[in-house]
């Protein structure tokens, strides 16, 4: 039995939907996934081991009846990969994006502009720096270069320029791993510049750690609040899911998005983990309608789909 198979079986047990060891893609899980959009899928090619490449992730999502996925990479733009994945999985809505870490020059409006010119035009999300974000580097107590979005309580001119490109091309601004206060500054500025689509990246996860009040404030500015499943076999999974459910009730499902944040080598495949996450939220008191809104309707609105 492989490490991935063991992890999948343990994950299923943790959320109360275990079948025979190693069994994935049950009819119940497939039904949960039908019509959903996962806006947070990691895949190869990457600089760290991944469980699937972007083409495999698209094929698996299409086979399970999903409507779409967004391919994310911390260091390389994925608009081109989305173009190829759409050929591999016809009918599936596949999007990519750019993460404004050091490898693309940080807060680099030219890099965002270039992404919009890649064949197909499927580059849709702009993450405002993640692993190289100043907030991430300081949270991790690392001594290395980082990307700043603000200084002395004000957004930097280059940050505002990036937001301007997002608005110009009707892209999605995702806040990345910035601090809660920076996240709120970003969504306010994005609203001022008439950005149409915004999401607070895994708002409750480190190093973001927004409070319920801050999530509510971001939502009032027009941003969706993202909650990611990740590994459901982690020791903190049950408590994390409980806190998610409580926060979703406070913010309102109509303002939230559920995604997987999967693709890591030793975690379940994104389609399996996403199905388990959706089921886990149902078992914590969210209704079928709530989960459908957060996994189907809101991701579609974020991506500008009808």
C-alpha positions in Angstrom: 0.0 0.0 0.0 1.4 3.4 -1.0 1.8 6.4 1.2 -0.8 8.2 -0.9 -3.3 5.3 -0.5 -2.8 5.2 3.3 -3.3 8.9 3.5 -6.5 8.8 1.5 -7.9 6.0 3.6 -7.0 7.8 6.9 -8.5 11.0 5.5 -11.8 9.2 4.7 -11.9 7.7 8.2 -11.3 11.1 9.7 -14.3 12.7 8.1 -16.6 9.7 8.5 -16.9 8.4 4.9 -14.4 5.6 4.8 -14.9 2.7 2.4 -12.5 -0.2 1.8 -8.9 0.8 2.4 -7.6 2.8 -0.6 -11.0 3.2 -2.3 -11.5 6.7 -3.7 -14.0 8.2 -6.1 -17.1 6.6 -4.5 -20.5 7.5 -6.0 -21.1 9.7 -3.0 -17.9 11.6 -3.5 -18.5 12.0 -7.3 -21.9 13.3 -6.6 -20.4 15.9 -4.2 -18.0 17.0 -6.9 -20.4 17.3 -9.8 -20.4 20.9 -11.0 -17.9 22.2 -8.4 -14.9 24.5 -9.1 -11.7 24.1 -7.0 -9.8 27.4 -7.2 -6.7 26.1 -5.4 -4.9 23.1 -7.0 -1.2 22.6 -6.9 0.5 20.5 -9.6 3.6 19.6 -11.5 5.7 20.9 -13.1 7.0 22.5 -9.9 10.2 22.8 -7.8 8.8 20.5 -5.1 7.2 17.0 -5.4 3.5 17.1 -6.5 1.0 14.2 -6.6 -0.3 15.1 -10.1 0.7 17.3 -13.0 -1.6 19.9 -14.3 -2.9 17.7 -17.2 -3.6 14.8 -14.8 -5.4 17.1 -12.4 -7.6 18.4 -15.2 -8.4 14.9 -16.5 -9.3 13.7 -13.0 -11.5 16.7 -12.3 -13.4 16.2 -15.6 -13.8 12.5 -14.9 -15.5 13.3 -11.6 -17.9 15.8 -13.1 -16.3 19.0 -11.8 -16.9 22.2 -13.7 -13.5 23.6 -13.3 -10.1 24.1 -11.5 -7.5 26.8 -11.0 -3.9 25.6 -11.3 -1.7 27.4 -8.8 2.1 27.6 -8.5 4.0 29.7 -6.0 6.9 30.6 -8.4 5.8 30.0 -12.0 2.8 31.5 -13.9 0.3 28.8 -14.9 -1.6 30.5 -17.7 0.2 28.3 -20.3 -0.4 25.2 -18.3 -4.1 26.0 -18.2 -4.1 26.4 -22.0 -2.7 22.9 -22.4 -4.9 21.4 -19.7 -8.0 22.6 -21.5 -6.9 20.6 -24.5 -6.4 17.6 -22.4 -9.8 17.9 -20.7 -12.2 19.4 -23.1 -15.2 21.0 -21.5 -13.5 21.6 -18.2 -13.0 25.2 -17.2 -9.3 25.4 -16.4 -7.6 28.7 -15.3 -4.1 29.6 -14.2 -2.6 32.7 -12.6 0.5 34.4 -11.4 1.8 34.5 -7.8 3.8 37.7 -7.2 6.8 36.2 -5.4 10.4 37.0 -6.0 10.8 34.8 -9.0 8.5 37.0 -11.1 9.9 40.3 -9.6 7.5 40.7 -6.7 4.9 43.5 -7.2 5.5 43.5 -10.9 2.7 45.0 -13.0 4.6 44.1 -16.2 4.5 40.4 -15.3 0.8 40.5 -14.7 0.2 42.3 -18.0 2.3 39.7 -19.8 0.2 36.9 -18.3 -2.9 38.3 -19.9 -1.2 38.0 -23.3 -0.4 34.3 -23.0 -2.3 32.1 -25.6 -5.9 31.4 -24.6 -6.2 34.1 -22.1 -6.7 31.6 -19.3 -4.5 33.4 -16.7 -7.1 34.7 -14.3 -5.9 34.9 -10.7 -3.2 37.2 -9.3 -2.0 36.2 -5.9 -0.3 39.1 -4.1 2.7 37.0 -3.0 2.7 33.9 -0.8 5.8 32.2 0.3 7.9 35.3 -0.3 5.4 37.7 1.3 6.9 39.9 4.0 4.2 38.6 6.4 5.1 34.9 5.6 8.9 35.5 6.0 8.4 37.2 9.3 5.9 34.6 10.6 8.4 31.9 9.7 11.2 33.8 11.4 13.3 33.5 8.3 16.2 35.8 7.4 15.9 36.3 3.6 14.6 38.7 1.0 10.8 39.2 0.8 8.1 41.0 -1.1 6.4 43.9 0.5 2.9 45.2 -0.4 2.9 48.1 2.0 5.1 50.3 4.1 4.2 52.4 7.2 0.6 51.4 6.9 0.2 52.4 3.2 0.2 50.3 0.1 3.3 50.8 -2.1 2.9 52.4 -5.5 3.9 49.2 -7.2 1.1 47.4 -5.4 -1.4 49.9 -6.5 -0.1 49.5 -10.1 -0.6 45.8 -10.0 -4.2 46.3 -8.8 -4.7 48.7 -11.7 -3.7 45.9 -14.1 -6.0 43.5 -12.4 -8.9 46.0 -12.8 -8.0 46.7 -16.4 -8.1 43.1 -17.5 -11.0 41.9 -15.2 -8.7 39.5 -13.3 -9.1 38.1 -9.8 -7.1 39.6 -7.0 -6.2 37.0 -4.4 -4.6 38.4 -1.2 -1.9 35.7 -0.8 -0.1 35.3 2.5 -0.1 39.0 3.5 -1.1 40.1 7.0 -4.8 40.6 7.9 -4.4 44.4 7.9 -2.6 44.3 4.5 -5.3 42.1 3.2 -7.9 44.7 4.2 -5.9 47.5 2.6 -5.7 45.4 -0.6 -9.4 44.8 -0.9 -10.2 48.4 -0.1 -7.8 49.7 -2.8 -9.1 47.1 -5.2 -12.6 48.2 -4.6 -11.5 51.8 -5.1 -10.0 50.8 -8.5 -13.1 48.9 -9.4 -11.6 45.4 -9.3 -14.6 43.1 -9.9 -13.4 39.9 -8.4 -11.5 39.4 -5.1 -10.8 36.6 -2.7 -9.0 36.5 0.7 -6.6 33.6 0.4 -7.2 30.9 3.1 -8.1 33.6 5.5 -8.0 31.5 8.7 -4.7 29.6 7.9 -1.2 30.7 9.0 0.3 33.1 8.3 -2.9 35.1 7.4 -5.0 34.3 10.5 -7.8 36.7 10.1 -10.4 37.1 12.8 -14.1 36.7 12.1 -14.5 40.5 12.3 -11.7 41.0 9.7 -13.2 38.4 7.4 -16.6 40.1 7.7 -15.0 43.5 6.9 -13.2 42.1 3.8 -16.5 40.5 2.7 -18.3 43.9 3.0 -15.7 45.3 0.7 -16.6 42.7 -1.9 -14.2 39.9 -1.4 -15.0 36.3 -1.1 -13.4 34.5 1.9 -11.6 31.3 1.1 -11.5 28.2 3.3 -9.2 25.4 2.3 -9.4 21.7 3.2 -5.7 20.7 2.9 -4.8 17.6 4.8 -7.7 16.2 6.8 -5.4 13.7 8.6 -3.4 16.4 10.3 -3.7 16.4 14.1 -5.5 19.8 14.0 -8.0 18.8 11.3 -11.1 18.3 13.4 -10.6 21.6 15.4 -9.7 23.5 12.2 -12.9 22.3 10.4 -15.0 23.2 13.5 -13.6 26.7 13.4 -14.2 26.9 9.7 -17.8 26.0 10.1 -18.3 28.6 12.9 -16.6 31.3 10.8 -18.6 30.5 7.7 -21.8 30.9 9.7 -20.6 34.3 11.0 -19.5 35.6 7.5 -22.3 33.9 5.6 -21.9 31.0 3.1 -23.0 33.4 0.3 -19.6 35.2 0.8 -17.3 32.2 1.2 -15.5 29.7 -1.1 -14.3 26.2 -0.3 -11.2 24.9 -2.1 -8.7 22.1 -1.6 -5.2 23.6 -1.5 -4.0 20.1 -2.5 -1.5 18.5 -4.8 1.3 17.9 -2.3 3.0 14.5 -2.9 2.0 12.7 0.3 -1.5 14.2 0.6 -4.7 12.8 -1.2 -5.2 13.7 -4.8 -7.0 17.1 -5.2 -10.2 15.5 -6.4 -10.3 13.1 -3.5 -9.3 15.6 -0.8 -11.8 18.2 -2.2 -14.7 15.7 -2.0 -13.7 14.7 1.5 -13.6 18.4 2.6 -17.0 19.1 1.2 -18.4 16.1 3.0 -16.6 17.1 6.2 -18.3 20.5 6.1 -21.7 18.9 5.7 -21.0 16.7 8.8 -20.3 19.9 10.7 -23.8 21.3 10.2 -23.6 23.2 6.9 -26.4 22.4 4.6 -26.2 20.9 1.1 -27.3 24.3 -0.2 -24.5 26.1 1.8 -21.9 23.7 0.4 -23.2 24.1 -3.2 -23.0 27.9 -2.9 -19.4 27.8 -1.7 -18.1 25.1 -4.1 -20.2 25.9 -7.2 -21.8 29.3 -7.4 -19.3 31.5 -5.6 -16.2 30.1 -7.4 -18.1 30.6 -10.7 -18.8 34.2 -9.8 -15.2 34.8 -8.8 -14.0 33.5 -12.1 -16.5 35.5 -14.1 -18.4 32.4 -15.3 -22.2 32.4 -15.8 
